[in-house]
Amino acid sequence: QVQLVESGGGLAQSGGSLRLSCVASGSIASLKYMGWYRPTPGAQRGLIAAILNDGTTTYDGSVEGRFTISTDNAKNTIYLQMNDLSPEDTAVYYCFADGTRRSWGQGTQVTVSA
């Protein structure tokens, strides 16, 4: 089970951008499914972006067209590029990765001001 550490959160203005990084303690090349969650109304966490190890990506409708998930196997890192941010994107963002078990990062806070 890999350990995950997120970074890249912080304060952004509405319309701005941030890039989140999630560095794994081991190789992500063999991991089948990775992605990002954030809290949603009525749920502790809601999936907002995910990527399969074949490169297929999926997005929640609230972020599609604005957020992009990607991976860099050489750096064992999962990225979330967030563009055109709005105050509604303010949340703690968690990355996850599925090997034999699901690993979670500790979360990184994103705050978007109007």
N, C-alpha and C positions, 0 to 999 in steps of 0.2 A: 504494500500500500504506500503510495507516494505521499509526501508532505507537500502542501501547497501554500505559497506565500504571495498574497496580492500586494500590489502597490499602484500608485498612479492616481489615487483619488485625491479630492481636494475641492477647492471652490472654483466655480466657473460662472460666468455671466450667461444669461439667456441668449441662445444663439451661438454660444461658444462650443469648444471641443475639449475633450479629455481622452487620454488613452490609458486604459487599465492593463496591467500586466499581472500574470499569475505564473510564478516560477515553480516548477516541480523539482522535488529532490532527486528524482530519477528520470529515466527516459520516458517521454510521452509517445514515442513512435509506435509502441504496441498498444497504447490505450485506445479503447474502442469509441468512447463517447466523452466529450468534454464540453463545458459551457459555463454560463453565468446565470445566476439567479439574483433577484432582488425581491423584497417584500412587496406583496400586492394586497389590495383590500380583501380582507377575509382569509388571507393565507400568510403563513409565516414567510414563505418564499415562493416566488413564481418564476418559472423558466422564461428568460427573455432571449437567450441566444444559445445555440448549441452547434457543435461540429462533430461529424463522424471522422474516423481515421481515413476515410476515402475522400475527405474534403467537402462532403455534402454539409450544407449549413441550413439551419432553420431559425426563424425569428418570431417572437411574439409580435402581433400586429401593432402594438404600441411603440415599437422601436424599429420596425422594418423600414428600410430606406434611410435610416439615420445612423444606426449602429452596424458595425461590421466585426464579426468574430474571425480570428485567424490563429494559426499556430506556427511556431518556428521550432522544428524538431531539433535543430542544432543547438538551440538555446534552452530546450525543454520549457518553453514558455507558451502560454495561451494569452492572446490579446483580445481586448474589446475596445475598438475605436468608436468613440461616441461623438457624433456631430449634431449640430443644431439642437443643443440641449435646451430643455425647458425646466421650470421649477418642478414640474411633475416627475422629473427624473431624479429628484433628490431622494437618496436612499443609501443604505449600506449594500454594496454589491459583493456577492460571494461567487467564487469560482469552484467548480467541481471537476472531478475526473474519475472515470470508471475503469478500473482494472478488474481484479478479482473482487474488490469491494469499492464502494464509492468513497472518495476522499474529498474533503472540503477545506477551503481556505478559511482564514479567520475573519475575512470581510474587510472592505475598504470603503470609507465614507465618501460619497459624492454629494456636494451641495451646490445647487444651481440657484442663483439669485435672479430676480426679475429685472 
